[in-house]
């Protein structure tokens, strides 16, 4: 992937039928978000650093 992915592309927002709704919840349900992980996720998505893991 040259320029990363567009995480807002609808193809990444598909939830399979029968999924566990305690894990997959609407974007509008902000209380269920794991805000402590936001920094690590942001680093994975937007950092130019590359190593053997990612």
Helices and strands as residue ranges (DSSP letters): G 10-12, G 30-32, G 35-37, H 38-46
